[in-house]
Amino acid sequence: MAGALPLHPARGDNLPKTPWQYDGNNSDTMKLKASDLTARIKTLHDPATLLPKAILLFGPDQGLVTAAATTLRQATFQEEHADFDLEFFFGGDLNAERLVNSCQSYPFLASRRLVMLKDADQLAAAANQAILRYLKRPSPTTLLLVLAGNLETQNPLRKAFEASPDTWCMPFYALEGRELRQWLATQLQQEGFQAEEDALQYLCEHLAGDTRNSRQELEKLILFMGDQRRVRLEDALAMVGETTTHSGFGLAAAITAGQLKEALAILEKLLDSGEEPIALLGMISQRLRRVGLCGELLAQGREPKAVAAQLQIFWKEQAQVFAQSRTIPARTLADGLLYCLEADRQLKGGAATPIPPAQVMERLVMRLASRLGSRRRVSP
């Protein structure tokens, strides 16, 4: 087959050079940032570029890790030869000897083999040591692509990849702020959709975390939209996190408005649907902090529009938040956050006498809504 390596090439410098060939002088690899990936892949079109012997992709955002692995696979492997020269392994039940043998095997048809190890954060100590030994003398005809969850700074595998001049090591952490906003907009644009500003702001606030989960929520929204290509705030509210974000958001809003009956009804609905109390507590405390910060910024003479943008307050709720920030005394908000802190301790098992989580949340909602509903009015 034209362009393919001999079935049994000799190891060493007599291997034919390809865009994926590398040697021990590739000293600019090692520890990289996730943002470096695109630029690194673009350079692979240059025949002088040398691919590392192994790549580690890790971090809490498994959606980004998986996407990066797919991109690297497409850029470095001849997919038509996957039946012969691609092999997968998993860290939880890894046969380390078989993995090493696979890496040391010669490619059959492709320019080089691709061996992928997933869940490397679940490796047993013996398997981890076997991989570290392999990395000291890896095969020049195999790319080992390792995927893992979060790895601590002192993790031996992470340290080995970061220290070697012949490997790439890239962490992927949760996107925030502008990066998350751009990722969401890009995901929708790739599907032919454009989100209005308020809708994108809502998505950015409520889809933080692992992009794998965020992508699932976006797919629900895309199916819901059908032929309508412009995503409005109403569409995002209806489909993205219908119980986990929209109703939780409504619970926090009802509490700060002092609407005890409505807040208790929403809480019951959420708990019955399986919502985690600790997640609801986070939304409630976030709302209290936002109202407090809004009051401070307005008191400093900041323009309401600028305050709303900084705190990411949706236009439909701006009037309510502004009014609450002017009428709820700072001391009341501070007391409310103390109530939340106490509830957090109880939910995490810190109380002397264990209290059922549902009861903890019910007590918290009653205390907050009652206190905020009878708050002393202050001048705007």
C-alpha positions as CSV (number, residue, x, y, z in Angstrom):
1,M,0.0,0.0,0.0
2,A,1.4,3.4,-1.0
3,G,2.4,5.6,1.8
4,A,2.2,2.9,4.5
5,L,5.1,2.0,6.7
6,P,6.7,-1.5,6.1
7,L,5.0,-4.1,8.3
8,H,8.1,-4.7,10.3
9,P,10.3,-1.5,10.2
10,A,13.4,-1.4,12.2
11,R,13.3,0.9,15.2
12,G,15.4,4.0,15.1
13,D,16.4,6.8,12.8
14,N,15.9,4.8,9.6
15,L,12.1,5.1,10.0
16,P,10.6,7.2,7.3
17,K,9.8,10.8,8.4
18,T,6.1,11.7,8.4
19,P,4.2,14.7,9.8
20,W,3.7,12.5,12.9
21,Q,7.3,11.5,13.3
22,Y,9.2,12.7,16.4
23,D,12.5,12.3,18.2
24,G,14.1,13.2,21.5
25,N,14.7,16.9,20.5
26,N,11.1,18.0,20.7
27,S,11.9,20.2,23.7
28,D,9.0,22.7,23.4
29,T,6.4,20.1,24.5
30,M,5.5,19.3,28.1
31,K,3.1,21.2,30.2
32,L,0.6,23.1,28.1
33,K,-2.7,25.0,28.5
34,A,-6.0,23.8,27.0
35,S,-6.0,27.0,24.9
36,D,-2.8,25.8,23.2
37,L,-4.4,22.8,21.6
38,T,-5.8,24.5,18.5
39,A,-2.5,26.1,17.6
40,R,-0.6,22.9,18.2
41,I,-2.8,21.0,15.9
42,K,-2.5,23.6,13.2
43,T,1.2,23.2,13.2
44,L,0.9,19.5,12.5
45,H,0.3,20.4,8.8
46,D,4.0,21.4,8.7
47,P,6.1,18.3,7.8
48,A,8.8,19.6,10.2
49,T,6.5,19.4,13.2
50,L,7.2,16.5,15.5
51,L,4.3,14.8,17.4
52,P,4.9,13.8,21.0
53,K,5.2,10.2,22.0
54,A,2.2,10.5,24.5
55,I,-0.5,13.0,25.4
56,L,-2.3,13.4,28.7
57,L,-5.7,15.2,28.7
58,F,-7.2,15.5,32.1
59,G,-9.4,17.7,34.3
60,P,-12.9,18.1,35.8
61,D,-14.5,19.1,32.6
62,Q,-14.8,15.8,30.9
63,G,-16.8,17.3,28.0
64,L,-13.7,19.4,27.0
65,V,-11.4,16.4,27.5
66,T,-13.5,14.2,25.2
67,A,-13.8,16.9,22.6
68,A,-10.0,17.4,22.6
69,A,-9.4,13.7,22.3
70,T,-11.6,13.5,19.3
71,T,-9.8,16.5,17.7
72,L,-6.4,14.9,18.3
73,R,-7.6,11.6,16.9
74,Q,-8.8,13.2,13.7
75,A,-5.6,15.1,13.3
76,T,-3.1,12.3,14.0
77,F,-4.7,9.0,13.0
78,Q,-5.8,7.5,9.6
79,E,-9.3,6.5,10.6
80,E,-9.6,3.9,7.8
81,H,-7.1,1.8,9.6
82,A,-8.9,1.8,12.9
83,D,-9.7,-1.9,12.8
84,F,-6.0,-2.8,12.8
85,D,-4.1,0.1,14.5
86,L,-6.4,1.6,17.1
87,E,-7.0,0.1,20.5
88,F,-8.8,1.2,23.6
89,F,-8.1,0.5,27.3
90,F,-9.8,1.6,30.6
91,G,-8.0,2.5,33.8
92,G,-10.4,0.8,36.2
93,D,-9.7,-2.7,35.1
94,L,-6.5,-2.2,33.1
95,N,-4.3,-5.1,32.1
96,A,-1.0,-3.0,32.1
97,E,1.0,-5.7,30.4
98,R,-1.5,-5.9,27.5
99,L,-1.5,-2.1,27.2
100,V,2.3,-1.9,27.0
101,N,2.4,-4.7,24.5
102,S,-0.1,-2.9,22.4
103,C,2.0,0.3,22.5
104,Q,5.1,-1.6,21.5
105,S,3.4,-3.3,18.6
106,Y,4.2,-2.1,15.1
107,P,1.5,-0.5,13.0
108,F,-0.1,-2.8,10.5
109,L,-1.4,-0.4,7.9
110,A,-1.5,3.1,9.4
111,S,1.6,5.4,9.7
112,R,1.5,4.9,13.4
113,R,-0.7,3.1,16.0
114,L,-3.1,5.0,18.3
115,V,-3.6,3.6,21.7
116,M,-6.1,5.3,23.9
117,L,-6.3,4.9,27.7
118,K,-9.5,6.3,29.3
119,D,-10.2,6.8,33.0
120,A,-6.5,7.0,33.9
121,D,-7.4,8.6,37.2
122,Q,-8.7,5.1,38.3
123,L,-5.5,3.3,37.7
124,A,-4.2,0.9,40.3
125,A,-0.8,1.6,41.7
126,A,0.9,-1.3,39.8
127,A,-0.7,-0.3,36.5
128,N,0.3,3.3,37.1
129,Q,3.9,2.3,37.6
130,A,3.9,0.2,34.4
131,I,2.8,3.2,32.4
132,L,5.5,5.4,34.0
133,R,8.1,2.8,33.0
134,Y,6.8,2.7,29.4
135,L,7.0,6.5,29.2
136,K,10.7,6.3,29.8
137,R,11.2,4.4,26.6
138,P,8.1,4.7,24.5
139,S,7.6,3.3,21.0
140,P,8.4,5.6,18.1
141,T,5.5,4.1,16.1
142,T,2.7,4.6,18.6
143,L,0.9,7.6,20.0
144,L,-0.4,6.9,23.5
145,L,-3.4,9.2,24.2
146,V,-4.3,9.2,27.9
147,L,-7.6,10.6,29.3
148,A,-8.3,11.2,32.9
149,G,-10.5,13.0,35.4
150,N,-9.0,15.5,37.8
151,L,-5.4,14.8,38.7
152,E,-3.8,16.5,41.7
153,T,-0.6,18.4,41.2
154,Q,1.5,15.6,42.9
155,N,-0.2,12.8,40.9
156,P,2.8,10.7,39.5
157,L,1.3,10.3,36.1
158,R,0.6,14.0,35.7
159,K,4.1,14.9,37.0
160,A,5.7,12.5,34.5
161,F,3.8,14.0,31.6
162,E,4.6,17.6,32.7
163,A,8.3,16.8,33.2
164,S,9.0,15.0,29.9
165,P,10.0,17.0,26.8
166,D,8.5,14.3,24.6
167,T,4.9,14.6,25.9
168,W,1.9,16.9,25.9
169,C,0.0,17.5,29.1
170,M,-3.2,19.6,29.0
171,P,-5.6,20.3,31.9
172,F,-9.3,21.1,31.1
173,Y,-11.1,23.1,33.8
174,A,-14.7,24.3,33.8
175,L,-15.3,27.3,31.6
176,E,-16.4,30.6,33.2
177,G,-17.4,34.0,32.1
178,R,-16.5,35.1,28.6
179,E,-15.1,31.6,27.7
180,L,-18.3,29.9,28.7
181,R,-20.3,32.4,26.9
182,Q,-18.3,32.0,23.7
183,W,-18.5,28.2,24.0
184,L,-22.3,28.3,24.3
185,A,-22.7,30.7,21.4
186,T,-20.4,28.6,19.2
187,Q,-22.3,25.3,20.1
188,L,-25.6,26.9,19.0
189,Q,-24.1,28.5,15.9
190,Q,-22.8,25.2,14.7
191,E,-26.3,23.9,14.8
192,G,-27.7,26.9,13.0
193,F,-29.1,28.8,16.0
194,Q,-28.5,32.3,17.4
195,A,-29.4,33.2,21.0
196,E,-30.7,36.6,22.0
197,E,-28.7,38.4,24.6
198,D,-30.9,37.6,27.5
199,A,-31.2,34.0,26.5
200,L,-27.4,33.6,26.2
201,Q,-27.0,35.3,29.6
202,Y,-29.4,32.8,31.2
203,L,-27.6,29.9,29.6
204,C,-24.2,31.2,30.7
205,E,-25.4,31.5,34.3
206,H,-27.2,28.1,34.5
207,L,-25.0,25.9,32.4
208,A,-21.7,26.4,34.2
209,G,-19.8,23.2,35.0
210,D,-18.9,20.2,32.9
211,T,-19.6,21.0,29.3
212,R,-20.7,17.4,28.8
213,N,-23.8,18.1,30.9
214,S,-24.2,21.5,29.3
215,R,-24.2,19.9,25.8
216,Q,-27.0,17.6,26.9
217,E,-29.1,20.6,28.0
218,L,-28.4,22.4,24.7
219,E,-29.5,19.3,22.7
220,K,-32.8,19.5,24.5
221,L,-33.2,23.1,23.6
222,I,-32.2,22.5,20.0
223,L,-34.9,19.8,19.7
224,F,-37.4,22.1,21.3
225,M,-36.7,25.0,18.9
226,G,-37.4,23.0,15.7
227,D,-37.3,25.3,12.7
228,Q,-37.2,28.5,14.8
229,R,-33.6,29.6,14.7
230,R,-33.5,32.5,17.1
231,V,-33.4,31.4,20.8
232,R,-35.3,33.7,23.1
233,L,-35.2,33.9,26.9
234,E,-38.6,32.2,27.1
235,D,-37.2,29.2,25.1
236,A,-34.2,28.9,27.4
237,L,-36.4,29.2,30.5
238,A,-38.7,26.5,29.2
239,M,-36.2,23.8,28.3
240,V,-32.8,24.3,30.0
241,G,-32.8,22.9,33.4
242,E,-36.6,23.1,33.7
243,T,-36.6,21.8,37.3
244,T,-33.0,22.3,38.3
245,T,-32.6,25.9,37.3
246,H,-35.8,27.6,36.4
247,S,-37.8,26.4,39.3
248,G,-34.8,26.7,41.6
249,F,-34.5,30.3,40.3
250,G,-38.2,30.8,41.0
251,L,-37.8,29.5,44.6
252,A,-35.0,32.0,45.3
253,A,-37.0,34.8,43.8
254,A,-40.1,33.9,45.9
255,I,-38.1,33.8,49.1
256,T,-36.5,37.3,48.5
257,A,-40.0,38.6,47.7
258,G,-41.2,37.3,51.0
259,Q,-43.8,35.0,49.4
260,L,-43.8,32.2,51.9
261,K,-46.7,30.2,50.6
262,E,-45.4,30.3,47.0
263,A,-41.9,29.5,48.1
264,L,-43.0,26.4,50.1
265,A,-45.0,25.1,47.2
266,I,-42.0,25.4,44.8
267,L,-39.8,23.8,47.4
268,E,-42.1,20.8,47.7
269,K,-42.3,20.4,43.9
270,L,-38.5,20.5,43.6
271,L,-37.9,18.0,46.4
272,D,-40.5,15.6,45.0
273,S,-38.8,15.7,41.6
274,G,-35.5,14.6,43.2
275,E,-33.7,18.0,43.3
276,E,-30.7,18.0,45.6
277,P,-31.3,20.3,48.7
278,I,-27.6,21.5,48.6
279,A,-28.1,22.7,45.0
280,L,-31.2,24.7,46.0
281,L,-29.4,26.2,49.0
282,G,-26.7,27.4,46.6
283,M,-29.2,29.2,44.4
284,I,-30.9,30.8,47.5
285,S,-27.6,32.1,48.9
286,Q,-26.5,33.3,45.5
287,R,-29.7,35.4,45.2
288,L,-29.2,37.0,48.6
289,R,-25.6,37.9,47.7
290,R,-26.7,39.3,44.4
291,V,-29.4,41.5,46.0
292,G,-26.8,42.8,48.5
293,L,-24.2,43.5,45.9
294,C,-26.8,45.3,43.8
295,G,-27.7,47.6,46.7
296,E,-24.0,48.4,47.4
297,L,-23.3,49.3,43.7
298,L,-26.4,51.4,43.4
299,A,-25.5,53.2,46.6
300,Q,-22.1,54.0,45.1
301,G,-23.8,55.8,42.2
302,R,-23.4,53.1,39.6
303,E,-25.8,53.2,36.7
304,P,-28.5,50.5,37.0
305,K,-27.8,49.2,33.5
306,A,-24.1,48.7,34.3
307,V,-25.0,47.0,37.6
308,A,-27.4,44.6,35.8
309,A,-24.7,43.7,33.3
310,Q,-22.0,43.2,36.0
311,L,-24.3,41.0,38.2
312,Q,-25.9,39.3,35.2
313,I,-29.5,40.2,36.2
314,F,-32.0,39.3,33.5
315,W,-34.0,42.3,32.2
316,K,-37.3,40.8,33.2
317,E,-36.3,40.6,36.9
318,Q,-34.2,43.8,37.1
319,A,-37.0,45.9,38.5
320,Q,-37.7,43.4,41.2
321,V,-34.0,43.0,42.2
322,F,-33.4,46.7,42.2
323,A,-36.5,47.2,44.4
324,Q,-35.4,44.5,46.8
325,S,-31.8,45.9,47.0
326,R,-33.3,49.2,48.1
327,T,-35.9,47.9,50.6
328,I,-34.1,45.0,52.2
329,P,-31.6,46.2,54.9
330,A,-28.1,44.9,54.6
331,R,-28.3,43.4,58.1
332,T,-31.4,41.4,57.0
333,L,-29.5,40.0,54.0
334,A,-26.5,39.2,56.2
335,D,-28.7,37.3,58.7
336,G,-30.2,35.4,55.7
337,L,-26.7,34.3,54.6
338,L,-26.1,33.1,58.2
339,Y,-29.3,31.1,58.0
340,C,-28.0,29.6,54.8
341,L,-24.6,28.8,56.4
342,E,-26.4,27.0,59.3
343,A,-28.5,25.0,56.8
344,D,-25.4,24.1,54.9
345,R,-23.8,22.7,58.0
346,Q,-26.9,20.7,58.8
347,L,-27.2,19.3,55.3
348,K,-23.5,18.2,55.5
349,G,-24.1,16.3,58.7
350,G,-22.6,18.9,61.1
351,A,-25.6,19.2,63.4
352,A,-25.5,17.5,66.8
353,T,-28.9,15.8,66.0
354,P,-29.3,14.7,62.4
355,I,-32.2,16.5,60.6
356,P,-33.8,15.2,57.4
357,P,-32.7,17.4,54.5
358,A,-36.2,18.2,53.4
359,Q,-36.9,19.5,56.9
360,V,-33.7,21.6,56.9
361,M,-34.8,23.2,53.6
362,E,-38.4,23.8,54.8
363,R,-37.2,25.5,58.0
364,L,-34.8,27.7,56.0
365,V,-37.4,28.8,53.5
366,M,-39.8,29.6,56.3
367,R,-37.2,31.6,58.2
368,L,-36.0,33.5,55.2
369,A,-39.4,34.2,53.6
370,S,-41.0,35.3,56.9
371,R,-38.0,37.6,57.7
372,L,-37.9,39.1,54.3
373,G,-41.7,39.4,54.0
374,S,-41.8,41.6,57.2
375,R,-38.7,43.6,56.5
376,R,-38.4,47.2,57.5
377,R,-38.8,49.5,54.5
378,V,-36.0,51.9,53.8
379,S,-35.9,55.0,51.6
380,P,-34.7,54.4,48.0
